[in-house]
């Protein structure tokens, strides 16, 4: 593997915890024990320090085993890191860790890789206990909408109707109000029927909340809602859970049609380990960024082709050199991959972990730049 130079570029800081996370419901669910970690954090602070053999095993098998130490107790465990595309799961003895440490929602876990071992800590003084008011049904507060989202092109596609919502937002503002039996049913069956009320019209709909790993989909009557309300990309939807019902609102005055904003580079990203891997060349871009700043400018036919075939050929131009390329944008659900000539770009531009790539859509072409 030709990545050694990239790994050494990131200094090891022994007295820091580069990865910190407030535990969610799914993190402490002992019936399906796994800890979810963001891909960028894992690849920047863990995978980068693994041996070449471990990295290759992770890429080839999708998971890799290693030693993990609980720095609070000194206990050692054999655990596994499993690649899930846009995120990673820590599995193996995680259920035992949850039980033995009595982990709860809201506690902060800290992680770092040091001397060939994953170290983690959940110090008592770092506990950020969820306030009791979060665990009971909230009173109806008409101007309180804890979940807000600007609708993307895929959110308002009536041919594939679903509204994806971030897992953290759903678990902290919806599932926290459910009884344990309802949460357990969601974990086992992966979807639960719920009542949803349109706050703007008073209409009630029978819908379903479907668990998709690092996010949740609101399905059922979502297609009808798109058509009846005439929803479009750029509108803001607000959601809250009150009195055993999901309330949502799309106020007219909040409509802000997505425009270029004249930010020359609306998509910016620090390259990760998987982005610069010439053995499996692809650039991963967040779903929301792509839909807001690329797909928004496509014709309906082009978006439909992407949804049906899961990938579409596009023209791309390197703004640094002027080179034109034919590439493909591949839909992967919650994110997109740019493939085709990406491996060639990595080699020719000598891309490394941490370099920033900038992307925009202009005149029917994907423009990208990696400034020196």
Residue, then its C-alpha position, 0 to 999 in steps of 0.5 A: x500500500x502506498x499510503x505511509x506518507x499520508x499516515x505520518x502527516x497526522x501527529x499523535x497527541x497522547x493526552x487528548x481525546x480526539x473523538x468525543x460523543x454523547x451517547x444516544x439510545x441506539x448506542x446504549x441498546x443492549x439488545x442490538x449492541x453497537x457504538x456508532x462513530x462518524x466515518x471522518x473521525x474514525x478514519x482521521x483518528x483511528x484507521x490512520x494509525x492502524x498497521x497497513x495489514x489492519x487497514x487492508x483487512x478493513x477495506x477487504x472484509x469490511x471489519x477488523x478486530x483489535x484490542x480495546x482498553x477501558x481507561x477508567x478500569x484498565x480492562x482489556x477487550x477484543x472488539x471489532x470496527x465495522x465499516x458501514x459506508x458513511x459511518x462505523x460501528x464498534x462491536x464485539x464486547x460493546x454490550x458488556x461495556x454498556x452493562x458493566x459501566x451502566x451507560x445511559x443516554x447523554x453520557x459522553x464517551x471519549x476515544x483515541x488510538x494509542x500504541x496499537x490499541x483503542x482507548x476509551x473512557x466515560x469519566x463520571x465527571x463528564x456525565x451530561x445526564x439528560x434532564x428529567x423533563x426530556x423523559x416525559x411528554x412535553x406540553x404543547x408549545x406552539x412555537x417550539x420545533x426542535x427538529x428543523x430541516x431544509x427539504x432537498x430534492x430527494x425529500x420532495x420526490x413523490x416517486x420515492x416518497x420518504x423524509x430522512x431525519x438525522x438519528x440524533x434529532x429523532x432519538x433526542x426529540x421523538x424517541x425520548x418521549x416513547x415508552x420502552x416497549x415502543x422503542x424496543x418494537x422499533x429496534x426489533x421490527x425496524x419500523x413503527x406506525x405513528x400518528x402525524x398531524x399537519x399543524x398547518x391544516x389540522x389533518x391527521x395521517x397514519x405514517x411510519x417511522x423506519x430505522x435506517x441505521x444512522x438516520x430514520x425515514x418518515x414514510x407512509x403518507x409522505x407522498x400525499x403530503x408532498x403533493x397536497x402541500x406542493x412541497x419543493x426543495x428549499x422549504x423548511x419543515x419543522x417537527x416535534x413530538x407532542x401528546x403521542x403524535x408527530x406534529x409537522x409544519x411547513x410555513x409558507x413564509x419560511x420558503x427559501x428557494x435554494x439558490x447558488x448564493x454565489x458562494x463559489x464553492x458551496x461544497x467543501x470537504x477535508x479528504x478522508x482515508x477512503x477518499x484517497x485510497x487508489x485501490x478503491x477510488x471514490x470520493x464520498x459527498x454528503x447527501x444533503x450537500x449534493x442535493x442542495x447544490x448539485x441535483x437542485x440544478x438538474x432536470x427532472x429527467x436527470x434526477x429520475x434517472x439517478x433514482x432509477x439507475x442509482x448512478x448517472x454519467x456527468x462532465x467534470x472539470x478540474x478548475x486547477x488545471x482546466x482538464x475535462x473528465x467524464x465521471x459518474x455520480x452514484x447514489x448510496x442512500x444517505x450519501x453520494x460517491x463520485x467515481x470514474x476517473x477519481x483514482x486518476x485524479x488522486x494520483x495526478x494531484x497527489x491527494x492526501x488525507x486532510x487536503x480540502x476539496x471544493x465542489x460546485x455545479x455550473x453550466x451542466x458541469x461538476x467543477x472541483x478544485x484542490x487548492x495548494 
